[in-house]
């Protein structure tokens, strides 16, 4: 048994122009969007600049602590594995595996 399809209503009497915005109405929204894009771009550039600094610092701290930094944790994927004393350990979820 096929489902019953409702009959189409007459759309000719509707005025769709009242839902459309004119170009002058869209200008403040476009300016706001452009401003938000500039802010996000600036934040991204700052983060990209700081990321190598943090990575270098983390490598130095790990080296001084006698720990190596491994690959991302395959269980939680929220942290890199730390390798020390023949064990790989995730500092976030606690997963451990011997090497």
PyMOL CGO cylinders between C-alpha atoms (Angstrom):
from pymol import cmd
from pymol.cgo import CYLINDER

trace = [
    CYLINDER, 0.00, 0.00, 0.00, 1.49, 3.35, -1.00, 0.3, 1, 1, 1, 1, 1, 1,
    CYLINDER, 1.49, 3.35, -1.00, 1.32, 6.33, 1.33, 0.3, 1, 1, 1, 1, 1, 1,
    CYLINDER, 1.32, 6.33, 1.33, -1.10, 9.07, 0.45, 0.3, 1, 1, 1, 1, 1, 1,
    CYLINDER, -1.10, 9.07, 0.45, 0.59, 12.21, -0.82, 0.3, 1, 1, 1, 1, 1, 1,
    CYLINDER, 0.59, 12.21, -0.82, -1.13, 15.43, 0.25, 0.3, 1, 1, 1, 1, 1, 1,
    CYLINDER, -1.13, 15.43, 0.25, -2.47, 17.65, -2.48, 0.3, 1, 1, 1, 1, 1, 1,
    CYLINDER, -2.47, 17.65, -2.48, -0.36, 20.67, -3.34, 0.3, 1, 1, 1, 1, 1, 1,
    CYLINDER, -0.36, 20.67, -3.34, -1.69, 24.00, -2.21, 0.3, 1, 1, 1, 1, 1, 1,
    CYLINDER, -1.69, 24.00, -2.21, -1.86, 27.02, -4.43, 0.3, 1, 1, 1, 1, 1, 1,
    CYLINDER, -1.86, 27.02, -4.43, 1.38, 29.00, -3.92, 0.3, 1, 1, 1, 1, 1, 1,
    CYLINDER, 1.38, 29.00, -3.92, 0.61, 31.70, -6.47, 0.3, 1, 1, 1, 1, 1, 1,
    CYLINDER, 0.61, 31.70, -6.47, -1.01, 34.01, -3.95, 0.3, 1, 1, 1, 1, 1, 1,
    CYLINDER, -1.01, 34.01, -3.95, 2.05, 34.20, -1.65, 0.3, 1, 1, 1, 1, 1, 1,
    CYLINDER, 2.05, 34.20, -1.65, 4.42, 37.13, -1.72, 0.3, 1, 1, 1, 1, 1, 1,
    CYLINDER, 4.42, 37.13, -1.72, 7.93, 35.79, -1.14, 0.3, 1, 1, 1, 1, 1, 1,
    CYLINDER, 7.93, 35.79, -1.14, 9.56, 39.18, -1.53, 0.3, 1, 1, 1, 1, 1, 1,
    CYLINDER, 9.56, 39.18, -1.53, 8.71, 40.20, 2.02, 0.3, 1, 1, 1, 1, 1, 1,
    CYLINDER, 8.71, 40.20, 2.02, 11.09, 37.51, 3.39, 0.3, 1, 1, 1, 1, 1, 1,
    CYLINDER, 11.09, 37.51, 3.39, 13.99, 38.56, 1.21, 0.3, 1, 1, 1, 1, 1, 1,
    CYLINDER, 13.99, 38.56, 1.21, 16.38, 41.16, 2.53, 0.3, 1, 1, 1, 1, 1, 1,
    CYLINDER, 16.38, 41.16, 2.53, 17.47, 44.02, 0.42, 0.3, 1, 1, 1, 1, 1, 1,
    CYLINDER, 17.47, 44.02, 0.42, 21.19, 44.68, -0.06, 0.3, 1, 1, 1, 1, 1, 1,
    CYLINDER, 21.19, 44.68, -0.06, 21.01, 47.62, 2.34, 0.3, 1, 1, 1, 1, 1, 1,
    CYLINDER, 21.01, 47.62, 2.34, 19.57, 45.35, 5.05, 0.3, 1, 1, 1, 1, 1, 1,
    CYLINDER, 19.57, 45.35, 5.05, 22.41, 42.85, 4.63, 0.3, 1, 1, 1, 1, 1, 1,
    CYLINDER, 22.41, 42.85, 4.63, 25.24, 45.40, 4.95, 0.3, 1, 1, 1, 1, 1, 1,
    CYLINDER, 25.24, 45.40, 4.95, 25.39, 45.51, 8.78, 0.3, 1, 1, 1, 1, 1, 1,
    CYLINDER, 25.39, 45.51, 8.78, 25.28, 41.72, 8.92, 0.3, 1, 1, 1, 1, 1, 1,
    CYLINDER, 25.28, 41.72, 8.92, 28.11, 41.43, 6.37, 0.3, 1, 1, 1, 1, 1, 1,
    CYLINDER, 28.11, 41.43, 6.37, 30.17, 44.00, 8.26, 0.3, 1, 1, 1, 1, 1, 1,
    CYLINDER, 30.17, 44.00, 8.26, 29.64, 42.10, 11.50, 0.3, 1, 1, 1, 1, 1, 1,
    CYLINDER, 29.64, 42.10, 11.50, 30.59, 38.82, 9.82, 0.3, 1, 1, 1, 1, 1, 1,
    CYLINDER, 30.59, 38.82, 9.82, 33.72, 40.40, 8.33, 0.3, 1, 1, 1, 1, 1, 1,
    CYLINDER, 33.72, 40.40, 8.33, 34.67, 41.77, 11.75, 0.3, 1, 1, 1, 1, 1, 1,
    CYLINDER, 34.67, 41.77, 11.75, 34.17, 38.36, 13.37, 0.3, 1, 1, 1, 1, 1, 1,
    CYLINDER, 34.17, 38.36, 13.37, 36.28, 36.77, 10.64, 0.3, 1, 1, 1, 1, 1, 1,
    CYLINDER, 36.28, 36.77, 10.64, 39.10, 39.27, 11.27, 0.3, 1, 1, 1, 1, 1, 1,
    CYLINDER, 39.10, 39.27, 11.27, 38.95, 38.51, 15.02, 0.3, 1, 1, 1, 1, 1, 1,
    CYLINDER, 38.95, 38.51, 15.02, 39.04, 34.76, 14.48, 0.3, 1, 1, 1, 1, 1, 1,
    CYLINDER, 39.04, 34.76, 14.48, 41.92, 35.10, 12.01, 0.3, 1, 1, 1, 1, 1, 1,
    CYLINDER, 41.92, 35.10, 12.01, 43.91, 37.18, 14.49, 0.3, 1, 1, 1, 1, 1, 1,
    CYLINDER, 43.91, 37.18, 14.49, 43.29, 34.63, 17.27, 0.3, 1, 1, 1, 1, 1, 1,
    CYLINDER, 43.29, 34.63, 17.27, 44.35, 31.78, 14.98, 0.3, 1, 1, 1, 1, 1, 1,
    CYLINDER, 44.35, 31.78, 14.98, 47.57, 33.58, 14.05, 0.3, 1, 1, 1, 1, 1, 1,
    CYLINDER, 47.57, 33.58, 14.05, 48.39, 34.14, 17.74, 0.3, 1, 1, 1, 1, 1, 1,
    CYLINDER, 48.39, 34.14, 17.74, 47.76, 30.47, 18.52, 0.3, 1, 1, 1, 1, 1, 1,
    CYLINDER, 47.76, 30.47, 18.52, 49.84, 29.30, 15.57, 0.3, 1, 1, 1, 1, 1, 1,
    CYLINDER, 49.84, 29.30, 15.57, 52.68, 31.48, 16.80, 0.3, 1, 1, 1, 1, 1, 1,
    CYLINDER, 52.68, 31.48, 16.80, 52.51, 30.10, 20.34, 0.3, 1, 1, 1, 1, 1, 1,
    CYLINDER, 52.51, 30.10, 20.34, 52.16, 26.42, 19.40, 0.3, 1, 1, 1, 1, 1, 1,
    CYLINDER, 52.16, 26.42, 19.40, 55.81, 25.84, 18.36, 0.3, 1, 1, 1, 1, 1, 1,
    CYLINDER, 55.81, 25.84, 18.36, 56.95, 27.57, 21.57, 0.3, 1, 1, 1, 1, 1, 1,
    CYLINDER, 56.95, 27.57, 21.57, 54.83, 25.24, 23.68, 0.3, 1, 1, 1, 1, 1, 1,
    CYLINDER, 54.83, 25.24, 23.68, 56.00, 22.17, 21.75, 0.3, 1, 1, 1, 1, 1, 1,
    CYLINDER, 56.00, 22.17, 21.75, 59.66, 23.10, 22.26, 0.3, 1, 1, 1, 1, 1, 1,
    CYLINDER, 59.66, 23.10, 22.26, 59.07, 23.75, 25.96, 0.3, 1, 1, 1, 1, 1, 1,
    CYLINDER, 59.07, 23.75, 25.96, 57.29, 20.42, 26.39, 0.3, 1, 1, 1, 1, 1, 1,
    CYLINDER, 57.29, 20.42, 26.39, 60.12, 18.54, 24.68, 0.3, 1, 1, 1, 1, 1, 1,
    CYLINDER, 60.12, 18.54, 24.68, 62.68, 20.20, 26.97, 0.3, 1, 1, 1, 1, 1, 1,
    CYLINDER, 62.68, 20.20, 26.97, 60.66, 19.42, 30.12, 0.3, 1, 1, 1, 1, 1, 1,
    CYLINDER, 60.66, 19.42, 30.12, 60.22, 15.80, 29.02, 0.3, 1, 1, 1, 1, 1, 1,
    CYLINDER, 60.22, 15.80, 29.02, 63.94, 15.48, 28.27, 0.3, 1, 1, 1, 1, 1, 1,
    CYLINDER, 63.94, 15.48, 28.27, 64.86, 16.81, 31.73, 0.3, 1, 1, 1, 1, 1, 1,
    CYLINDER, 64.86, 16.81, 31.73, 62.35, 14.44, 33.36, 0.3, 1, 1, 1, 1, 1, 1,
    CYLINDER, 62.35, 14.44, 33.36, 63.76, 11.46, 31.46, 0.3, 1, 1, 1, 1, 1, 1,
    CYLINDER, 63.76, 11.46, 31.46, 60.52, 10.93, 29.54, 0.3, 1, 1, 1, 1, 1, 1,
    CYLINDER, 60.52, 10.93, 29.54, 59.93, 10.69, 25.80, 0.3, 1, 1, 1, 1, 1, 1,
    CYLINDER, 59.93, 10.69, 25.80, 56.80, 11.87, 24.04, 0.3, 1, 1, 1, 1, 1, 1,
    CYLINDER, 56.80, 11.87, 24.04, 55.18, 9.28, 21.82, 0.3, 1, 1, 1, 1, 1, 1,
    CYLINDER, 55.18, 9.28, 21.82, 52.21, 9.20, 19.49, 0.3, 1, 1, 1, 1, 1, 1,
    CYLINDER, 52.21, 9.20, 19.49, 48.63, 10.25, 20.30, 0.3, 1, 1, 1, 1, 1, 1,
    CYLINDER, 48.63, 10.25, 20.30, 46.78, 7.86, 22.62, 0.3, 1, 1, 1, 1, 1, 1,
    CYLINDER, 46.78, 7.86, 22.62, 44.80, 5.36, 20.59, 0.3, 1, 1, 1, 1, 1, 1,
    CYLINDER, 44.80, 5.36, 20.59, 42.17, 5.00, 23.33, 0.3, 1, 1, 1, 1, 1, 1,
    CYLINDER, 42.17, 5.00, 23.33, 41.15, 8.54, 24.23, 0.3, 1, 1, 1, 1, 1, 1,
    CYLINDER, 41.15, 8.54, 24.23, 42.97, 10.58, 21.51, 0.3, 1, 1, 1, 1, 1, 1,
    CYLINDER, 42.97, 10.58, 21.51, 43.19, 13.49, 23.96, 0.3, 1, 1, 1, 1, 1, 1,
    CYLINDER, 43.19, 13.49, 23.96, 46.88, 13.32, 24.80, 0.3, 1, 1, 1, 1, 1, 1,
    CYLINDER, 46.88, 13.32, 24.80, 50.25, 12.05, 23.63, 0.3, 1, 1, 1, 1, 1, 1,
    CYLINDER, 50.25, 12.05, 23.63, 51.67, 8.92, 25.25, 0.3, 1, 1, 1, 1, 1, 1,
    CYLINDER, 51.67, 8.92, 25.25, 54.59, 9.39, 27.62, 0.3, 1, 1, 1, 1, 1, 1,
    CYLINDER, 54.59, 9.39, 27.62, 57.35, 6.80, 27.34, 0.3, 1, 1, 1, 1, 1, 1,
    CYLINDER, 57.35, 6.80, 27.34, 59.46, 6.00, 30.40, 0.3, 1, 1, 1, 1, 1, 1,
    CYLINDER, 59.46, 6.00, 30.40, 60.96, 2.87, 31.95, 0.3, 1, 1, 1, 1, 1, 1,
    CYLINDER, 60.96, 2.87, 31.95, 59.75, 0.62, 29.14, 0.3, 1, 1, 1, 1, 1, 1,
    CYLINDER, 59.75, 0.62, 29.14, 56.10, 1.71, 29.50, 0.3, 1, 1, 1, 1, 1, 1,
    CYLINDER, 56.10, 1.71, 29.50, 53.91, 3.90, 27.35, 0.3, 1, 1, 1, 1, 1, 1,
    CYLINDER, 53.91, 3.90, 27.35, 51.37, 5.77, 29.48, 0.3, 1, 1, 1, 1, 1, 1,
    CYLINDER, 51.37, 5.77, 29.48, 48.57, 8.17, 28.63, 0.3, 1, 1, 1, 1, 1, 1,
    CYLINDER, 48.57, 8.17, 28.63, 48.43, 10.98, 31.20, 0.3, 1, 1, 1, 1, 1, 1,
    CYLINDER, 48.43, 10.98, 31.20, 44.76, 11.64, 30.40, 0.3, 1, 1, 1, 1, 1, 1,
    CYLINDER, 44.76, 11.64, 30.40, 43.04, 8.24, 30.48, 0.3, 1, 1, 1, 1, 1, 1,
    CYLINDER, 43.04, 8.24, 30.48, 45.71, 6.19, 32.26, 0.3, 1, 1, 1, 1, 1, 1,
    CYLINDER, 45.71, 6.19, 32.26, 46.15, 3.65, 29.44, 0.3, 1, 1, 1, 1, 1, 1,
    CYLINDER, 46.15, 3.65, 29.44, 49.44, 1.76, 29.79, 0.3, 1, 1, 1, 1, 1, 1,
    CYLINDER, 49.44, 1.76, 29.79, 51.29, -0.63, 27.52, 0.3, 1, 1, 1, 1, 1, 1,
    CYLINDER, 51.29, -0.63, 27.52, 54.78, -2.06, 27.75, 0.3, 1, 1, 1, 1, 1, 1,
    CYLINDER, 54.78, -2.06, 27.75, 57.17, -1.47, 24.91, 0.3, 1, 1, 1, 1, 1, 1,
]
cmd.load_cgo(trace, "trace")
